[in-house]
Structure formats: structure tokens, C-alpha cells
Amino acid sequence: MKKALLALLVLTPSLLFSSYFSDGIRAYKSGDYTKAKEMLQKAVDKEGAQQAYFLLGLIYLKGKGVNRDLSKARIYLQKAVAFGNARAKCFLAEAKILSKRADKKELLGLLKEGRENGAGECTAIAAKYNIPL
């Protein structure tokens, strides 16, 4: 009985309260990008959610729920890359291409590293901008 009660007490807070990050993911998947941005920013600021940097970068890169802001996209995607997100390398390369802020060697490095770490988006981005990998 005590073990069951202890388990219930441990699990209850996680069931009652969701994180800003999970709320941000739900909003992003449902297409509510304004709310997603708000929740993901709180996830970064209040929860230290490293994964949120990637989605914030995408939101600004694609202009989903915000005006496209390549500078902010690069900042968030660079942080995601620093935390080891392979997909962020692909989209950071795209943000740099669009803002004309990278040389070909840097772009190739980002795209190849991302692809080698399992991020298929790098191949698609390279093809989109005629960059041979």
C-alpha cells in the first residue's frame, strides 16, 4: 500500500503539470505557431530545454507565426547545433544561404556533418540550392 501511494505521489505532478516544452511541441504540431513560439521560448528560459532551440530556429527560418527573421533563426539554430542537434546543422546551413552569410566550405561542412549524423534534410537542402555533397 505504501509503495502504491508513493508511486502515485511521484507520478501525479507529471500528470497534472505539463512542461512548456511539451506544450510548445503540441502547439507546433497543431499549427499554432504563435503559441508554439511563446511556449518554446519559456521552455528555454525557465526549463533550460535544449531541444526548444531547434524548433525556435525553424519557426524564425520558415516565418511560421512570426515574420521571417534569419538573424534569430541563425542564433537559435547555432545553439541547437552546439547542443548536438544534427538536423539543426542542415537548417543553419539554409539560414546562412538565405542570408548570404556563409562561404561554401562552411556550408559543405554543416551539410555533410548533419547528413553523416542521420539528418536527411541536409541532402534535400543541398539539392534545393544546388550544392553537391
N, C-alpha and C positions, 0 to 999 in steps of 0.2 A: 504494500500500500504506500509506504513512504517513497519507494523508488518511482512509482507511478505518479505520485504527487510532485516529486522533484522534477521528473521529466516534463510534466505539464507546465510547471513554473518556468522551466528553461525554454520550452518551445513557444509558450504563449506570447512573449514580447515580439518574437519574429513573425508571428502570425498576425498580431494586432497592428504592427507598425511596418510599413514598407519603407525602403530606403529611397532617397532622392534619385539614386541611380536607376533602380528598378522602375520608379515612376517615369523617369526620363525615357527609358527603353520602351515602355508601354506607349507613351505619347508619340515617340518617334515611329514605332511600328504602325500606329493608328493614323499617322499623317498629321498629327497636331504638333507641328514643328516649333511653334512659338512656345507651347508648354514644354516640349522636349528640351529646348534651349534653356529655359528657366530652371527646370529640374536638374539637368546635367550640369549647369553652372553651379547650382547648390551642391550637387554631388562632389564636384571638385573642391569647392570652398569649405564645405562642412564635413564631408566624409573622406576627403582625400582619394576619391575614386579615380584611379589612373585610367581606367577604360573610358571614362567620360570624355577625356581629351580627344580621342579619335572621333567620336560622334559629333562633338562640338566643331571639330575641324571640317567634317563633312557638311554640316549644316551651313557653315560660312562659305565653304568652297562651292556648294551647289546653290546657295541662296534659298534654302528651304526655311520659310517662316521669317527670314531676315533678308536684308539687302545683301547681295553677294559682297563679301569682304575678303579679298585674297590675302591681305596682311594678317587678319585674325586667323584665317584658315591655316596659313603657314605657321603661326605661333602655336596653335593648338596641335597641329599635326606634328610639328617638331617635338613637342613634349611627348606625344604618343610614341614617336619613334624612340625617344630617349628611354621610355619605359618598355621598349622591346616589341612594340606592335608592328608586325611585318606589313600589314595592309596599309598602315599609315605611311610607309615609305612610298608606296605607289601613288597615293593621293597627294603626298607632299611634293612628289615629282610633278604631278599635274598642276598643283597650285603654283609651283615655280615656273613651269612652262607658260601658264596663262599670265603670270605677272612679269614674265621675261626677266627672272631673277636667278637664273642658273646657267652654268655652262654645260656643254654636252657631257663632259666627263662626270660631273656631279649627278646629272640626270641618269646616265647609264648606271652609275653606282647604286643609286637608290632603287631603280627599277630591277636591276639584276639581284640585288640583295633581297628585296621583297619577294621576287619570284622564287629564289632559292629557298626562302623560308616559308613557302607554301601560299603566297598571296597571288592568286591567279589574275587579280585585277591589274597587276603590273604588265602582264602580256597584252591585255586589252588596251591599256593606256598607251603603251609603246606603239601598238599598231595604229591607234587613233591619231597619233601625232607623228607617224612615220619614223619612229626611232627603232632601228634594228637592234634586237637583243642577240 
